[in-house]
């Protein structure tokens, strides 16, 4: 029975960093998907020829 922590010192900092990186990756993916959808919408819409 020891009172020593089972994790390494600084592990909480690493976990927080990993969580921030994961959140940044998710946000980046959402942004890229949105941009891709917008590009598809503009490519699919017929261009006005002025007729």
Helices and strands as residue ranges (DSSP letters): H 11-44
